Amino acid sequence: MLQVQVIREQKQAVINGLQKRGLKGVETALDTIINLDNKRKETQRKQDDLQAESNTLAREIGNLMKSGNKEDAEKLKKRTSEIKEAVASLNADLTQIEADLQKELYALPNVPAEKVPAGKSADDNITVHTFGNIPELAENALPHWELIKKYDIIDFDLGIKISGAGFPVYKGKGAKLQRALINFFLDEAEKQGYREIQPPIVVNEASGYGTGQLPDKEGQMYHATADNLYLIPTAEVPITNLYRDLVMNEAELPVKNVGYTPCFRREAGSWGAHVRGLNRLHQFDKVEIVQIRKPEESEKALDEMCLYVQSLLEKLELPYRKLLLCGGDMGVNSAITYDMEVYSAAQKRWLEVSSVSNFETFQANRLKLRYKNKEGKTQLLHTLNGSALALPRIVAAILENNQTEKGIRVPKILQAYTRFEMID
């Protein structure tokens, strides 16, 4: 959530930044926020003035009663009753104004960082790095949704039977490959100084608002309405919310956490060949890295996180490319995002497997996540997160890119975890 002070003091810069996202009516939205904040301040001032008058009258009434001047005291009591009613009315107005202001601020996305290019869609993203050679497969090579049937390792029909479309059942070596990837990712994160967290996979409404999934993605989250709890779309939500409403000491920073969780997304409106098989699911496994940094350190931290994700892909022997997302293709919370895409040789296309983002103060302002520096000044922290990694498309690329006449070769780095070299 943007800070009102930033909107006031850097209005034109905010307008220029949000226009990178292709948004219209930005200036009007900012004016509405500023006007509401002016109204909030004026209402608060009136309420404070009346409360101060009430306090003064209370002392005068006390003095009058002590001196036996009950008649004048009663007159002042009448005024205090009027003030009490006026304060109550102003308090109701203030509550409504603050709710309206909060709603307008929640609707406003983050301002893209300076290096983020303007653009409307993925066509405007910039490739900043590539690694590896595109595998050359035999003419009879199969896409992963055929390979999983051939080797009986993932079953979509059973998933439909017990849950519905988009909930696959992993079997035999398919289940072991999943577990191997999860353990590999967690072990590698630990080597890089990340502390493992095993969070709940349902969160309350405050947590959803804290990291920005609400109200933005309300229709895309599974909602247990009886308890008003949400199934998490990513471990970012519960792990980042561990630090909601905290004022941290500088000695506690940086925070580096990693967590494995299943993730749940309704993916309403998704259809077509591009979501076939493992390409898009309602439930999938993911290992997430989360950092909380001082503002002056977050840009460097983002680069480090990207290099870490890239190292995982290289160890898995997967060709990939790193993309700097344009303003129109970023999530609403992000100030800057890099996507990692692996090449799926049988599908002959790139598949996104990780997004690494710096939210700067956007989430921290919602979370009220601050720290006290050495000078004793309190300021907002920066939050960052990245997929390290999401499993379904990694599995798809491993299966497709490593298929041979004898079976599917397991990447060497995973063989100590799977305890087999081939899926056959």
Kinemage of the C-alpha trace (Angstrom):
@kinemage 1
@onewidth
@group {chain A} dominant
@subgroup {mainchain}
@vectorlist {calphas} color= white
{ca met a 1} P 0.000 0.000 0.000
{ca leu a 2} L 1.376 3.396 -0.963
{ca gln a 3} L 1.906 5.928 1.794
{ca val a 4} L -0.280 9.032 1.636
{ca gln a 5} L 2.753 11.157 2.440
{ca val a 6} L 4.552 9.777 -0.624
{ca ile a 7} L 1.508 10.460 -2.795
{ca arg a 8} L 1.395 14.048 -1.520
{ca glu a 9} L 5.106 14.812 -1.772
{ca gln a 10} L 5.921 12.856 -4.944
{ca lys a 11} L 2.629 13.024 -6.808
{ca gln a 12} L 4.046 13.457 -10.297
{ca ala a 13} L 6.615 10.696 -9.804
{ca val a 14} L 3.817 8.372 -8.626
{ca ile a 15} L 1.733 9.290 -11.696
{ca asn a 16} L 4.677 8.654 -14.037
{ca gly a 17} L 5.433 5.332 -12.379
{ca leu a 18} L 1.859 4.039 -12.415
{ca gln a 19} L 1.508 4.997 -16.071
{ca lys a 20} L 4.148 2.339 -16.801
{ca arg a 21} L 1.440 -0.148 -15.862
{ca gly a 22} L -0.859 1.280 -18.521
{ca leu a 23} L -3.310 2.567 -15.925
{ca lys a 24} L -5.787 5.295 -16.775
{ca gly a 25} L -7.272 7.899 -14.463
{ca val a 26} L -4.237 7.816 -12.162
{ca glu a 27} L -4.269 11.541 -11.376
{ca thr a 28} L -7.959 11.431 -10.475
{ca ala a 29} L -7.370 8.478 -8.136
{ca leu a 30} L -4.500 10.298 -6.403
{ca asp a 31} L -6.578 13.478 -6.049
{ca thr a 32} L -9.364 11.442 -4.430
{ca ile a 33} L -6.876 10.046 -1.912
{ca ile a 34} L -5.406 13.461 -1.122
{ca asn a 35} L -8.886 14.986 -0.714
{ca leu a 36} L -9.969 12.177 1.595
{ca asp a 37} L -6.809 12.623 3.647
{ca asn a 38} L -7.481 16.380 3.872
{ca lys a 39} L -11.014 15.604 5.044
{ca arg a 40} L -9.651 13.104 7.565
{ca lys a 41} L -7.218 15.656 8.972
{ca glu a 42} L -9.874 18.382 9.218
{ca thr a 43} L -12.356 16.050 10.917
{ca gln a 44} L -9.664 14.902 13.332
{ca arg a 45} L -8.759 18.550 14.073
{ca lys a 46} L -12.386 19.416 14.853
{ca gln a 47} L -12.680 16.385 17.090
{ca asp a 48} L -9.456 17.250 18.914
{ca asp a 49} L -10.550 20.874 19.397
{ca leu a 50} L -13.877 19.787 20.860
{ca gln a 51} L -12.188 17.275 23.118
{ca ala a 52} L -9.791 19.967 24.340
{ca glu a 53} L -12.743 22.275 25.032
{ca ser a 54} L -14.485 19.457 26.900
{ca asn a 55} L -11.401 18.910 29.079
{ca thr a 56} L -11.216 22.633 29.860
{ca leu a 57} L -14.911 22.736 30.760
{ca ala a 58} L -14.521 19.731 33.031
{ca arg a 59} L -11.913 21.574 35.072
{ca glu a 60} L -14.068 24.728 35.191
{ca ile a 61} L -17.093 22.730 36.296
{ca gly a 62} L -15.023 21.168 39.059
{ca asn a 63} L -13.890 24.577 40.278
{ca leu a 64} L -17.440 25.979 40.157
{ca met a 65} L -18.816 23.048 42.128
{ca lys a 66} L -16.106 23.482 44.748
{ca ser a 67} L -16.999 27.178 45.101
{ca gly a 68} L -20.699 26.341 45.397
{ca asn a 69} L -21.689 27.969 42.081
{ca lys a 70} L -23.936 25.131 40.945
{ca glu a 71} L -26.002 27.289 38.537
{ca asp a 72} L -23.040 28.195 36.328
{ca ala a 73} L -21.738 24.669 36.639
{ca glu a 74} L -25.028 23.287 35.258
{ca lys a 75} L -24.828 25.656 32.262
{ca leu a 76} L -21.380 24.342 31.439
{ca lys a 77} L -22.571 20.777 31.847
{ca lys a 78} L -25.136 21.445 29.122
{ca arg a 79} L -22.328 22.526 26.804
{ca thr a 80} L -20.318 19.403 27.618
{ca ser a 81} L -23.329 17.273 26.635
{ca glu a 82} L -23.504 19.102 23.287
{ca ile a 83} L -19.781 18.536 22.789
{ca lys a 84} L -20.142 14.842 23.604
{ca glu a 85} L -22.792 14.451 20.898
{ca ala a 86} L -20.699 16.404 18.391
{ca val a 87} L -17.595 14.309 19.136
{ca ala a 88} L -19.575 11.107 18.667
{ca ser a 89} L -20.864 12.376 15.317
{ca leu a 90} L -17.372 13.397 14.198
{ca asn a 91} L -16.003 10.030 15.301
{ca ala a 92} L -18.540 8.261 13.092
{ca asp a 93} L -17.589 10.559 10.199
{ca leu a 94} L -13.904 9.904 10.820
{ca thr a 95} L -14.413 6.130 10.823
{ca gln a 96} L -16.177 6.312 7.460
{ca ile a 97} L -13.575 8.652 5.950
{ca glu a 98} L -10.731 6.380 7.073
{ca ala a 99} L -12.521 3.340 5.601
{ca asp a 100} L -13.005 5.173 2.278
{ca leu a 101} L -9.363 6.253 2.281
{ca gln a 102} L -8.190 2.718 3.031
{ca lys a 103} L -10.328 1.358 0.185
{ca glu a 104} L -8.825 3.847 -2.292
{ca leu a 105} L -5.290 3.037 -1.134
{ca tyr a 106} L -5.908 -0.715 -1.405
{ca ala a 107} L -7.041 -0.225 -5.008
{ca leu a 108} L -3.791 1.488 -5.961
{ca pro a 109} L -0.926 -0.771 -7.162
{ca asn a 110} L 2.720 -0.294 -6.296
{ca val a 111} L 4.832 2.198 -8.218
{ca pro a 112} L 7.266 0.381 -10.552
{ca ala a 113} L 10.972 0.936 -9.929
{ca glu a 114} L 12.896 3.230 -12.240
{ca lys a 115} L 14.449 0.400 -14.284
{ca val a 116} L 11.082 -1.287 -14.945
{ca pro a 117} L 10.065 -0.743 -18.588
{ca ala a 118} L 6.640 0.563 -19.539
{ca gly a 119} L 4.384 -2.007 -21.170
{ca lys a 120} L 1.001 -3.678 -21.193
{ca ser a 121} L 1.731 -7.405 -21.474
{ca ala a 122} L 4.358 -10.150 -21.572
{ca asp a 123} L 5.258 -9.008 -25.087
{ca asp a 124} L 6.906 -5.943 -23.519
{ca asn a 125} L 9.112 -7.874 -21.066
{ca ile a 126} L 12.882 -7.741 -21.528
{ca thr a 127} L 15.149 -10.800 -21.646
{ca val a 128} L 18.216 -9.960 -19.560
{ca his a 129} L 19.952 -13.358 -19.363
{ca thr a 130} L 19.824 -16.820 -20.965
{ca phe a 131} L 21.476 -20.100 -20.003
{ca gly a 132} L 21.880 -23.501 -21.646
{ca asn a 133} L 21.108 -25.026 -25.005
{ca ile a 134} L 17.663 -25.966 -26.226
{ca pro a 135} L 17.451 -29.790 -26.183
{ca glu a 136} L 16.945 -31.504 -29.529
{ca leu a 137} L 14.451 -34.302 -29.081
{ca ala a 138} L 13.554 -37.187 -31.370
{ca glu a 139} L 10.638 -36.708 -33.733
{ca asn a 140} L 8.482 -39.018 -31.627
{ca ala a 141} L 9.156 -37.066 -28.402
{ca leu a 142} L 6.119 -36.743 -26.144
{ca pro a 143} L 4.779 -33.821 -24.083
{ca his a 144} L 4.743 -34.423 -20.347
{ca trp a 145} L 1.014 -35.177 -20.202
{ca glu a 146} L 1.679 -38.228 -22.414
{ca leu a 147} L 4.883 -39.208 -20.607
{ca ile a 148} L 3.139 -39.350 -17.223
{ca lys a 149} L 0.646 -41.830 -18.647
{ca lys a 150} L 3.350 -43.907 -20.326
{ca tyr a 151} L 5.326 -44.295 -17.094
{ca asp a 152} L 2.313 -44.168 -14.724
{ca ile a 153} L 3.785 -41.492 -12.442
{ca ile a 154} L 1.066 -38.801 -12.295
{ca asp a 155} L -2.676 -39.437 -12.633
{ca phe a 156} L -5.071 -36.624 -13.488
{ca asp a 157} L -8.102 -38.916 -13.775
{ca leu a 158} L -7.729 -40.080 -10.180
{ca gly a 159} L -7.402 -36.448 -9.109
{ca ile a 160} L -10.657 -35.627 -10.875
{ca lys a 161} L -12.303 -38.601 -9.180
{ca ile a 162} L -11.446 -37.516 -5.647
{ca ser a 163} L -11.283 -33.699 -6.025
{ca gly a 164} L -11.733 -32.265 -9.510
{ca ala a 165} L -9.697 -31.011 -12.443
{ca gly a 166} L -6.339 -29.488 -11.560
{ca phe a 167} L -5.646 -31.761 -8.554
{ca pro a 168} L -3.253 -34.478 -9.813
{ca val a 169} L -2.245 -37.614 -7.925
{ca tyr a 170} L 1.516 -38.325 -7.908
{ca lys a 171} L 2.436 -42.018 -7.845
{ca gly a 172} L 5.561 -44.122 -7.479
{ca lys a 173} L 8.576 -42.463 -9.033
{ca gly a 174} L 6.475 -39.366 -9.751
{ca ala a 175} L 5.857 -38.902 -6.002
{ca lys a 176} L 9.524 -39.585 -5.250
{ca leu a 177} L 10.607 -37.002 -7.839
{ca gln a 178} L 8.345 -34.436 -6.166
{ca arg a 179} L 9.800 -35.187 -2.745
{ca ala a 180} L 13.336 -35.134 -4.125
{ca leu a 181} L 12.847 -31.673 -5.609
{ca ile a 182} L 11.337 -30.300 -2.389
{ca asn a 183} L 14.207 -31.625 -0.271
{ca phe a 184} L 16.806 -30.432 -2.773
{ca phe a 185} L 15.358 -26.914 -2.793
{ca leu a 186} L 15.163 -26.757 1.008
{ca asp a 187} L 18.707 -28.061 1.444
{ca glu a 188} L 20.096 -25.568 -1.044
{ca ala a 189} L 18.245 -22.703 0.674
{ca glu a 190} L 19.671 -23.701 4.036
{ca lys a 191} L 23.187 -23.559 2.538
{ca gln a 192} L 22.446 -19.962 1.527
{ca gly a 193} L 21.499 -18.956 5.064
{ca tyr a 194} L 17.711 -19.285 4.876
{ca arg a 195} L 15.880 -20.499 7.976
{ca glu a 196} L 13.214 -23.115 7.253
{ca ile a 197} L 9.648 -22.276 8.289
{ca gln a 198} L 6.680 -24.639 8.162
{ca pro a 199} L 3.680 -22.283 8.275
{ca pro a 200} L -0.080 -22.920 8.302
{ca ile a 201} L -1.596 -23.343 4.842
{ca val a 202} L -4.731 -21.373 5.734
{ca val a 203} L -4.655 -17.703 6.715
{ca asn a 204} L -7.091 -15.188 8.120
{ca glu a 205} L -8.361 -12.116 6.319
{ca ala a 206} L -5.844 -9.793 8.003
{ca ser a 207} L -2.987 -11.864 6.580
{ca gly a 208} L -4.485 -11.706 3.098
{ca tyr a 209} L -4.683 -7.927 3.301
{ca gly a 210} L -1.248 -7.715 4.886
{ca thr a 211} L 0.600 -9.103 1.862
{ca gly a 212} L -1.808 -7.742 -0.745
{ca gln a 213} L -3.640 -10.856 -1.954
{ca leu a 214} L -6.805 -9.180 -0.667
{ca pro a 215} L -8.698 -7.494 -2.078
{ca asp a 216} L -6.784 -7.920 -5.373
{ca lys a 217} L -7.081 -11.708 -5.770
{ca glu a 218} L -10.133 -12.408 -3.655
{ca gly a 219} L -11.885 -14.356 -6.417
{ca gln a 220} L -8.794 -16.450 -7.119
{ca met a 221} L -8.331 -17.714 -3.557
{ca tyr a 222} L -10.143 -20.688 -2.066
{ca his a 223} L -12.252 -19.317 0.777
{ca ala a 224} L -13.513 -21.372 3.733
{ca thr a 225} L -16.468 -19.096 4.394
{ca ala a 226} L -17.669 -20.709 7.638
{ca asp a 227} L -14.436 -19.704 9.370
{ca asn a 228} L -13.476 -16.846 7.032
{ca leu a 229} L -10.119 -18.469 6.290
{ca tyr a 230} L -8.282 -18.609 2.973
{ca leu a 231} L -6.166 -21.415 1.523
{ca ile a 232} L -2.788 -19.911 0.723
{ca pro a 233} L -1.836 -19.190 -2.918
{ca thr a 234} L 1.839 -19.106 -1.862
{ca ala a 235} L 3.947 -19.508 1.288
{ca glu a 236} L 4.812 -15.824 0.947
{ca val a 237} L 1.526 -14.987 2.672
{ca pro a 238} L 1.937 -16.787 6.024
{ca ile a 239} L 5.728 -16.378 6.199
{ca thr a 240} L 5.701 -12.621 5.590
{ca asn a 241} L 2.781 -12.195 7.989
{ca leu a 242} L 4.907 -13.640 10.792
{ca tyr a 243} L 6.285 -10.105 11.014
{ca arg a 244} L 3.017 -8.170 10.857
{ca asp a 245} L 2.715 -5.330 13.424
{ca leu a 246} L 6.362 -5.600 14.488
{ca val a 247} L 8.988 -2.968 15.131
{ca met a 248} L 12.233 -4.885 14.639
{ca asn a 249} L 15.674 -4.024 15.919
{ca glu a 250} L 18.411 -3.477 13.386
{ca ala a 251} L 20.313 -6.407 14.921
{ca glu a 252} L 17.456 -8.751 13.889
{ca leu a 253} L 17.979 -7.958 10.204
{ca pro a 254} L 18.189 -9.264 7.579
{ca val a 255} L 15.438 -11.876 7.795
{ca lys a 256} L 15.883 -14.820 5.408
{ca asn a 257} L 13.209 -17.539 5.549
{ca val a 258} L 12.341 -20.476 3.305
{ca gly a 259} L 9.222 -22.612 3.402
{ca tyr a 260} L 7.698 -25.511 1.537
{ca thr a 261} L 3.901 -25.595 1.255
{ca pro a 262} L 1.191 -26.807 -1.049
{ca cys a 263} L -0.396 -23.829 -2.800
{ca phe a 264} L -4.008 -23.391 -3.887
{ca arg a 265} L -5.312 -21.209 -6.708
{ca arg a 266} L -8.726 -21.268 -8.312
{ca glu a 267} L -7.289 -20.043 -11.626
{ca ala a 268} L -10.788 -18.953 -12.627
{ca gly a 269} L -11.044 -18.216 -16.339
{ca ser a 270} L -7.931 -20.233 -17.301
{ca trp a 271} L -8.395 -22.457 -20.328
{ca gly a 272} L -6.700 -23.611 -23.532
{ca ala a 273} L -3.671 -25.678 -24.546
{ca his a 274} L -1.278 -23.492 -22.521
{ca val a 275} L -2.780 -24.791 -19.249
{ca arg a 276} L -2.718 -28.472 -20.197
{ca gly a 277} L -1.197 -31.081 -17.897
{ca leu a 278} L 1.081 -29.639 -15.224
{ca asn a 279} L 1.195 -26.196 -16.821
{ca arg a 280} L -1.510 -24.835 -14.527
{ca leu a 281} L -3.016 -26.509 -11.477
{ca his a 282} L -5.386 -25.700 -8.642
{ca gln a 283} L -3.048 -27.359 -6.118
{ca phe a 284} L 0.713 -27.512 -6.490
{ca asp a 285} L 3.864 -27.640 -4.379
{ca lys a 286} L 6.313 -24.765 -4.076
{ca val a 287} L 9.338 -23.768 -2.063
{ca glu a 288} L 9.355 -20.027 -1.350
{ca ile a 289} L 12.135 -17.734 -0.159
{ca val a 290} L 11.276 -14.543 1.734
{ca gln a 291} L 13.573 -11.734 2.817
{ca ile a 292} L 13.025 -8.640 4.940
{ca arg a 293} L 15.696 -6.012 4.450
{ca lys a 294} L 16.607 -2.441 5.236
{ca pro a 295} L 15.643 -0.171 2.318
{ca glu a 296} L 19.234 0.515 1.259
{ca glu a 297} L 19.941 -3.246 1.022
{ca ser a 298} L 16.917 -4.521 -0.886
{ca glu a 299} L 18.149 -3.901 -4.443
{ca lys a 300} L 21.283 -5.965 -3.789
{ca ala a 301} L 19.191 -8.622 -2.035
{ca leu a 302} L 16.956 -8.925 -5.110
{ca asp a 303} L 19.986 -9.569 -7.324
{ca glu a 304} L 21.263 -12.190 -4.866
{ca met a 305} L 17.884 -13.940 -4.814
{ca cys a 306} L 17.780 -14.052 -8.613
{ca leu a 307} L 21.275 -15.539 -8.790
{ca tyr a 308} L 20.256 -18.151 -6.234
{ca val a 309} L 17.192 -19.209 -8.260
{ca gln a 310} L 19.323 -19.298 -11.409
{ca ser a 311} L 21.817 -21.579 -9.641
{ca leu a 312} L 19.024 -24.069 -8.894
{ca leu a 313} L 17.991 -24.204 -12.555
{ca glu a 314} L 21.583 -24.647 -13.652
{ca lys a 315} L 22.106 -27.529 -11.207
{ca leu a 316} L 18.948 -29.132 -12.624
{ca glu a 317} L 20.486 -28.787 -16.114
{ca leu a 318} L 17.504 -26.833 -17.404
{ca pro a 319} L 17.870 -24.130 -20.076
{ca tyr a 320} L 16.281 -20.940 -18.841
{ca arg a 321} L 15.897 -17.240 -19.466
{ca lys a 322} L 15.582 -14.360 -17.034
{ca leu a 323} L 13.015 -11.671 -17.828
{ca leu a 324} L 12.581 -8.184 -16.421
{ca leu a 325} L 8.818 -7.714 -16.343
{ca cys a 326} L 7.242 -4.561 -17.730
{ca gly a 327} L 4.889 -2.451 -15.652
{ca gly a 328} L 1.732 -4.000 -17.102
{ca asp a 329} L 2.835 -7.603 -16.484
{ca met a 330} L 3.869 -7.235 -12.833
{ca gly a 331} L 1.750 -8.115 -9.840
{ca val a 332} L 0.072 -5.157 -8.148
{ca asn a 333} L 2.297 -5.453 -5.064
{ca ser a 334} L 5.624 -5.472 -6.839
{ca ala a 335} L 8.024 -2.605 -7.484
{ca ile a 336} L 10.211 -4.826 -9.682
{ca thr a 337} L 9.944 -8.472 -10.732
{ca tyr a 338} L 12.204 -10.889 -12.561
{ca asp a 339} L 10.686 -14.081 -13.987
{ca met a 340} L 12.674 -17.249 -14.663
{ca glu a 341} L 11.363 -19.397 -17.497
{ca val a 342} L 12.597 -22.867 -18.455
{ca tyr a 343} L 12.353 -24.233 -21.964
{ca ser a 344} L 9.991 -27.143 -22.425
{ca ala a 345} L 11.404 -28.995 -25.428
{ca ala a 346} L 8.376 -31.143 -26.279
{ca gln a 347} L 5.961 -28.214 -26.002
{ca lys a 348} L 8.498 -25.955 -27.748
{ca arg a 349} L 7.798 -23.022 -25.438
{ca trp a 350} L 9.005 -21.247 -22.316
{ca leu a 351} L 7.354 -21.980 -18.962
{ca glu a 352} L 7.503 -19.601 -16.007
{ca val a 353} L 8.852 -21.388 -12.935
{ca ser a 354} L 9.807 -18.497 -10.644
{ca ser a 355} L 9.004 -14.877 -9.948
{ca val a 356} L 11.433 -12.946 -7.765
{ca ser a 357} L 10.109 -9.592 -6.558
{ca asn a 358} L 11.023 -6.596 -4.454
{ca phe a 359} L 7.917 -4.988 -2.961
{ca glu a 360} L 9.927 -2.211 -1.306
{ca thr a 361} L 7.666 -0.623 1.384
{ca phe a 362} L 4.357 -1.593 -0.275
{ca gln a 363} L 3.682 -4.706 1.834
{ca ala a 364} L 5.457 -3.337 4.908
{ca asn a 365} L 3.079 -0.359 5.007
{ca arg a 366} L 0.081 -2.732 5.011
{ca leu a 367} L 1.772 -4.986 7.568
{ca lys a 368} L 2.964 -2.079 9.766
{ca leu a 369} L 6.371 -3.760 9.594
{ca arg a 370} L 9.079 -1.349 10.703
{ca tyr a 371} L 12.495 -1.236 12.289
{ca lys a 372} L 14.320 1.125 14.594
{ca asn a 373} L 17.700 2.213 13.241
{ca lys a 374} L 20.801 3.094 15.266
{ca glu a 375} L 19.638 6.695 15.572
{ca gly a 376} L 16.373 5.495 17.101
{ca lys a 377} L 14.298 6.501 14.073
{ca thr a 378} L 11.481 4.133 13.068
{ca gln a 379} L 10.953 3.447 9.359
{ca leu a 380} L 9.328 0.906 7.077
{ca leu a 381} L 11.272 -2.145 5.942
{ca his a 382} L 11.418 -3.680 2.460
{ca thr a 383} L 9.987 -7.156 1.759
{ca leu a 384} L 11.083 -9.508 -1.037
{ca asn a 385} L 10.079 -12.991 -2.103
{ca gly a 386} L 10.755 -15.551 -4.792
{ca ser a 387} L 9.722 -18.997 -5.964
{ca ala a 388} L 12.676 -21.311 -5.387
{ca leu a 389} L 11.049 -23.152 -6.981
{ca ala a 390} L 7.486 -23.969 -8.094
{ca leu a 391} L 7.391 -27.678 -8.906
{ca pro a 392} L 4.796 -28.458 -11.626
{ca arg a 393} L 6.508 -26.821 -14.586
{ca ile a 394} L 9.949 -27.849 -13.315
{ca val a 395} L 8.685 -31.444 -13.357
{ca ala a 396} L 7.188 -30.924 -16.828
{ca ala a 397} L 10.485 -29.605 -18.211
{ca ile a 398} L 12.545 -32.356 -16.534
{ca leu a 399} L 10.291 -35.051 -17.978
{ca glu a 400} L 10.191 -33.607 -21.485
{ca asn a 401} L 13.811 -32.488 -21.821
{ca asn a 402} L 15.308 -35.709 -20.441
{ca gln a 403} L 13.247 -38.313 -22.277
{ca thr a 404} L 15.211 -41.027 -24.040
{ca glu a 405} L 14.406 -44.329 -25.724
{ca lys a 406} L 15.181 -46.107 -22.439
{ca gly a 407} L 13.177 -43.818 -20.189
{ca ile a 408} L 13.462 -40.391 -18.533
{ca arg a 409} L 16.872 -39.479 -17.151
{ca val a 410} L 16.814 -37.920 -13.689
{ca pro a 411} L 19.128 -34.869 -13.368
{ca lys a 412} L 22.356 -35.908 -11.650
{ca ile a 413} L 21.896 -33.475 -8.733
{ca leu a 414} L 18.604 -35.206 -7.810
{ca gln a 415} L 19.781 -38.807 -7.975
{ca ala a 416} L 21.014 -38.829 -4.378
{ca tyr a 417} L 17.486 -37.771 -3.363
{ca thr a 418} L 15.477 -40.052 -5.686
{ca arg a 419} L 17.854 -43.026 -5.323
{ca phe a 420} L 17.198 -43.892 -8.967
{ca glu a 421} L 18.682 -42.581 -12.210
{ca met a 422} L 15.854 -43.307 -14.635
{ca ile a 423} L 12.088 -43.235 -14.726
{ca asp a 424} L 11.247 -46.314 -16.793
